[in-house]
Amino acid sequence: REATGLELVATREELDATGQELETTKQELEATHQEFRTTKEQLEATGQELVATKEEREATGQELGTTKEQLEATKQQVVATREELGATGQELETTKHELEATGRELVATNEDLEATRQEFGAAKEQLEATRQGLVASKQGHEGTR
């Protein structure tokens, strides 16, 4: 009986240690999840800045086209600006694809985190059930003394 009691105590300590490990892992996952949220927000802000930049460039193009004198005086500048806008458009398109890919990665990561969180929840429930079984078993052994 004394050996069984010691085994129960050791098992209880192992369960407590495993529970602590699960809690630590859960906290780490939550911190990682927050980092992903922050990154996503930063990417969204960058996307908004890119849209604003594109709109500013378009407005500049419209201002250049308002008068014939300005068009004649700045013809070479307009050609250069169009090339820059084309390159910027390509850069914006590339950045858009990168942001979309990153967004998909974030969604997949969030899904992975949620699945892991659910697994940890199930493991925690299993640990609690085992702990309750051990407590009941210990009480049963104490009752038979």
N, C-alpha and C positions, 0 to 999 in steps of 0.2 A: 504493500500500500504506500509506503513511504517513497519507494522508487517511482511508482505511478504518479504520485504527487509531484515529485521532482520533474518527471517528464512533462507533466501538465504545465508546470511553471516555466520550463524551458520552451515548450511549445507556445505558451502565452507570450513570452519574451520575443520569440521569433515572429509571431504574428504582429506584435506591436512594432517591431523593427521594420517589417514589411509594410505595415501601414504608414509608417513615417516615410519610407522610401517612395511609396505611392503618392503621398501628399507632396513631397519634394518634387517629384516628377510632374505632378499636376501643376504646381506653381511654376515650374520651368516652362511647361507647355503654354500656360496662360501668358507668361512673359513673352514667349516667342509669338504667340497670337497677337499680342499688343504691338510688337515690333512690326508684324506684317500689316496690321491696321494702319500704323503710322506711315509705313512705306507706301501703302495704297493711297493714303491721303496726300502724301507728297507727290505721287505720280499724277493724281487728279489735279492738284494745284499747278503742276508743270504743264499739264494738258490745257488748262484754262489760260495760262500765260501764253502758250503757243497760239491759241485761238485769238487772244487779244493782239498778239504781235502780227498775226496774219491780217486781222481787221485794220490795224494801224497802217500796214503796208498797202492794203487796198485803198484806204482813204487817201494816202499819199498819192497813189496812182491817179485817183479821181481829181485831186487838186491840180496835178500836173496837166490833166487834160482839159481844164476849164477854159483856157484861153489859147487862141491860135498863136499869139506872140510868145507865150511861154513854151508852147510846143516847138516852135521854130528855134527859139533860143536854146532850148535844152534837149534838142533832138538826140544828140549823142548820149546825154545823161539818161534819157528815157530808155535808149537801147541797153545801156549798161544796167539800169534799174530792172528792166525786164529780164535780163539774164540772171540778176541776183534773185528776183522774185521766182524765176523758174527753179533755180538751185534751192532757194528757201522752200518752195513748194515741194520739191523732192525730199528735202530734209524733213519737212513737216509730215509728209506721207510716210517716210521711214520711221520717224518718231511715233507716229500714230500706230503703225503696225507693232512697234516695240511695246508701246503702252498697252495695246490690246493683248499682246502675248503675255506681258507681265500681269495684266488683269486676270487672264485665264489661269496663269500659274498661281496667283493669289487665291482664286476661287478653289482650285484643286487643293492648295495647301490648307485652306480653311476647312474643306471637306475632310481632308486627312486628319486635321486637328480635332474635328468634331468626332470622327470615328474613334480616334485614340481616346478622347475624353469619355466616350461611351464605353470603351473597353475598360478604362480605369474605373468607371462607375460600377461596371459589372464585377470587376475584380474586388473592388471595395465591398460590394454586397456579399460576395463569396467569402471574403475574409471575416466580415461581420457574422455571417451565418456559422462559419467555423468557430469563431470566438464564442458565440452563443452556445454552440454544441459543446465546446470544451467547458464552458462555465456550468452548463447543465450536467455534464459528465462529472465534473469535480463535485458539484453539489450532490449528485447521486452517490458518489464514493463517500463523501462526508456523511451522508445520511445512513449509509450502511455500516458505519463505524460503531 
